[in-house]
């Protein structure tokens, strides 16, 4: 079976990094989507982050170093069996490659099954997505990224601040899309007095356009379009919104940071993508809160790949650097790593993180979240400004009316 271009590039990065990995290095698996029906672009970004994390550990002599083992969690997958193929990838990494830790889980469709098995066999596992509860009650699951539940109140408070009342929420029927829609709908009703929410769910798989759904949105005449679609259909929402006359006149908020892949975003969204707002980690090359770890990451990502690193690349980098420090303190075995992760404090791009345990919260140290905004077509991720929360604002939110003047 032929591999995607993303899979080929990712394998090349891992192979090159492993050539210089020392004997006795910590064995870390990267189980991530590198082909359809998943999101191979996200998977490649996770691999970039993991490779840079291993390189950071080696250059700074953090513990025994890191050797990476790569598996595409979409090999042989179809939509119905994505979780089964992902668990198969974990089995290969755990039993053949003998990994001591795992990173790279991006899709909510695959993560719960992978988390169950990893927890059962005792592999410390860092996830790179926002599933609300996947780390709850699972002792071996860790996260340094924000959840859907973390972002929803911030998004709802911005809606209230802007005075938007009529909100169209268009959501895919995937695990991610439905968890987003459910959590956002609840936050909006709690936060925005008098909110009227038109929610439209659609089938992700096999859909070729969303014209009927967006015509319904146009009839509703919303103050805001919430784009809770996922990979592929996120851009269908935009195209159908243009066809229905919703965009560019109505403000749009994306529900995950896909606009940060700026080159792809502008190629696929075009002029109608200007003005988008989305939740993201508070992070950037010029952010004064960057530690020396963060500055190294920004400089090396830009040198090798160009531009600013998206969130999922940053997350994987963070997780590998944390694991390298845990191995330095406790050893490279699974149980040793687990003890070190639960008891230690680790240096990251945003300062120290630690993983206090509770059944309700799990092991989760979330970064600060902000709402980012592209003010004009062609903006890069570095050009994006923070428009919320108020104490973090770096630029004014440009409404569609202001942009068209």
N, C-alpha and C positions, 0 to 999 in steps of 0.2 A: 504494500500500500504506500502510495506516495505521501511524503511529508509536506506540511505547509512551509512556506518561506520562514515564518516565525519559528517553527520547530527547528529548522536547519540552523538559523542564526543562533537560537538559544543553545543548541547542542555545541556549536562552535565556541561560544563564550565559556561554557562550562568546561569543555575540553582544554581550552587554552589556560584557564585559571588553575585547573587541577595539575597541569604539568609542573607547577612550582609548589604544590601543596606538600608540606613536610610529612615524613613518616609519623604515624601516630596521631594525625590530625583528627579533629572531631568530624564525624561522618554525618552530614546533614542532607536530607532528602528535599528536593523541590518538586512537589506534586502540583501541577498547575495546567490550565488549558492551553494547548498549543496547536489546536485544530478545531474544525467544526464538529458538532454543533455549538461548541463553546466559543469563548472570546480569545482567540490566539494572540491578539495585540496585548491584552491585559496579561496573559501568561508570559509573553516575552518581556514585558516590563518588570514582572515579578522576578524573572531570571536575571535581568540586568541588576536589580537591587541586591539579590542574593550574591551574585558574583562580586559586586562592589563591596558587600559586607565581608566576604571572604578575603578580598584583597586588602581591605582596611585592617583586618585582624592580622594578616601576614606582615604588612608594612609596619604595623605598630607593635608587633610581637605580643599579641593578645593570646595568651594561653598556647595551646599546641597547634594553632592554625585550624583551618577548615577545609575539608574536601567535600565537594558537592556531588550529589547523585540525582540525576534528572529523570522525571517520568511525566509523560503527557497524560493527564487524567481523562482525555477524550479519545484515546486510541480505541477504535472499534465501537465507539459510542453511537447510539442514536438517542433521540430525545427521551424516550421512555427509560433507557438504561444508563443514563449518565452516571448515576450514583454507583451502579454495579461496576462499571469500568474504572471509576475513580478508586474504589476499594481494591480492585485488582491491581492498580498501580501502587497503592500503598503496600499490598502484600509483597510485591516484587522488591520494593525499597526496604521493607522491614526484614524480610527473610532471606533474600539473596544478597542485597547490598549491605545488610546489617547496619542500617542507619541508627543513630542515637537520638535524632530529633528531626522534625519535619516543618517545612514552611510552604507557602505558595497557594493555599486553598482560596480561590477567588469566587467561585460560583456558589450561591446559596443552595442550588439543587444538589450539589455533591457534598457540601461541607458536613451536614449532620451525620451522614453515613460514615464518612472518613473519620469524623471526630469520635463517633461511637467505637469504631474499631481501634483507633489510636489510643483511646482512653483504656480500652479493655486490655490491650497488650502492653501498655505502659510507655508509650513514646511521647515525650514532650512535643506538643504541636502548636505552632503559631498560625492563626488564620488571618487572612488579609481582607476580610469582608465585614459587612455590618450586620450580620444575622443577630437578631435581638437576644436570643437565648441559647445559642449553641455552646457557649462556655459555661452555662449554669449547671451546676451539679457534676461537671466533668473535670476531675482534678488535673488531668494532664493537658488541658486546652488553655492556651494563653492568647491574649490579644493586646496589641499596642495601637490599634486603630479605633475609630469611633463607630458605634452601632447606629442602626436606623433610629432606635429610641433616643439616642443622644442628639441626633440632628433635627428630629421633628419639632421639638419646642422652639429651637432657634428659628427655623423656617416659619413656623406659625406666628412667632412674635414679630417677624419682619412683615408678614402679611398684615397684621394688625397695625403696625406702624405706618404702612402705606395707605391704610384705609380701604383696602380691598375687601369686598363682601361677597361678590359672586365669583366662585372659584370652580373652574373645570379641572377635574382630576382624571387624567387618562392613564390607565395602568394595564400593563401586561399581566397575563394570568399565570406567570411563573411564581416560584416561591418568593423571589426578591420583589417582583412587582406587587404582589398581593400583600406582603408584609409592609412594604413602603406605603401602599394605599391605606391599609387598615390603620397603621400608626399615625400617618399624616391626617387622615380624616378625623381621628379622635383628638389629635392635638389642635386642629383647626376649630373644632366645635367647642373645645374647652377654652381656647385662647381668644378667638375672634367673635365678639358679641354680634349676633345677627347674621352669622355666616350662612350663606347658601351654597352648598357643595353639590355640584353635578358630577357624579362619579360614573365613568364609563370603563368597564373592563373588556379586554379583547383577547382573543387567542393568539399567543405569540407564534406558535408553530404553524407554518404554511401560509401566513397572511402575506399578501403582496402589496396592499395599500390600506390606509385607514381613512379613506375619503368619507365613507358614511358616518363614521364616528365623529370626525371633525366637522362635518356639516351640522350634526346635532349640537356640537359645541358652539358653532357660529350662531345657531338659533337661540341658544341660551344667553348669548351676549355677555361673556364673562369679563370680570376685571382682571383676572389672572388665569393663565394656562399652566397647570402643574404637569410636567412631562415625567410620568412614572413608568415609561417604557424602558426596555432593556436593550442589550446590544442588537443592532440592526433596526429594530422598530423604533428606537429613540429618534432616528433620523426620518423614519416614515411619519412620525407625529409631526415633525417640522414641515415636511413636504406637503402633507395633507392639510396642515393648518394654513399654509400659504395658499393652496388651491381653494380652501373654503373662505379665505379672506380674514382669518383670525390673526395670522401674522402678516406683516410685522407690527400691526397696530396694537395688539394686546401684549402686555408683559408676559414673559415666559420664565419659569423657574424649572431647571433640571434638578433631579432628585439624587443624582450621584455625579462624581466629578468628571464625566466624559468630556466636557468642554476643554479640560486641561490638555488633552491631546490636540493641541491647537491646529496643527497642520491638517489632520483628518477632520476636525470640527468644521473649519471654514470650507474645506473642499466639499463636504457633504451638506452642511447647513446653509452655506452661502450668506447673502445679505440678511436673510430672515433670522440668522443666528445672533445678530448684534443685539446687545442689551440683555442677554441671558444672565441669570443669577443662579449660582449653585453652591451647595455646601462643600467645604473642603477643610483639610487641616490647615491651621494657621502656620504657614511655612513659606519661605521664599528666599532667594539669594541675598536680599537686602534686609531681611527681618533681623532686628537687633537681638532677638532671643536665641539665635543660632549659637550652639556650642562649637568647640573646635572640631568635634565629630561631624557636626552638620556642615561646617565650612569645607571640610575635606570632601564630604559627599557631593556638595554642590559643584565644587571645582572639578572633581574627577568625572562626574556625570557629564558636565558641559564639555569637558575636554574630549571624552570618548564618544558621546552620543549627540551632543548639541542641545541647546535649549534647557528648559527647567524640567526637573524630574516630576512626573505625576505621582499622586498619592500612593498607588499600589507599589510602585518602585521604591519609594521612600519607606513604606512599611516593611517590605522584604529585607531591605538593607538594615533597618533597625533591628529586626528580629534575628538576623544572622549575627550582628554585632553583639546583641544581648547574649545569644547562645555561646559565642566565643568567650565572653567574660565569665559566664557560668562555668564553662569547661575549665577555665583558668583557676577558678576557685574550688571546684568540686571534683573535677575529673570528667572523662568523656563517656562513661557508661550512662545508660538511661536513668537509673535510679539516682546516680550521683548528680546528674544534670537537674533532675526534678527537685532534689533537696536544695541545690544551689539557687535555682530559680525562685523557689518559695521563700527563701530566707535572705536573699541578697538584694542589693541596690545596684543598678547598672547605669553606666554613662551612655547617653544617646544624643542625637542631634538637638533635642529640646531640654537637655538636662537629665537628672536622675529619674529612673522609673523603678518601680517595685511591684510585686504581685501578691498583695494580701489576699487571703482566701476567704470567700464566703459562698455558701450554696446559692444564694440569690444573685450574686454578682459574678462569681467565678474569678478567674485570674485576668483582670482587665485594668490596664492603665491607659486611659484615653487621652489623646492630645486635645489641645484647645481647638474648637471648631469656629469657623467664620463663614460668612457668605461672600463669595467672590462675584465679580461682575465684569463682563466685557462691554466697554462703552461704544466701541465702533468695530466695524468689520475689519478683520485682519489683525486684531490685537493678539499678541502672544501671551503665554501664561505669565510672563514677567510684567506685561502691561496691565493685567487684570488688577482691579482695585478691590479692597475690602469695603463692603457697604453695610455690614452688620456683624456683630453687635456694635452699639454706638461707641463703646470705649476703644474699639479696635479699628474704626473707620479710617481708610487712607484716601478715599475719593468719593465724590458724590454719585448717588444712583441717578443714572440718566434714564428717565422715563421715555417711552416711545415718542411722546409728543415733543419732548425736549430734543431728542436725537434728530427728529425730522425738520427742525427749524433751520 
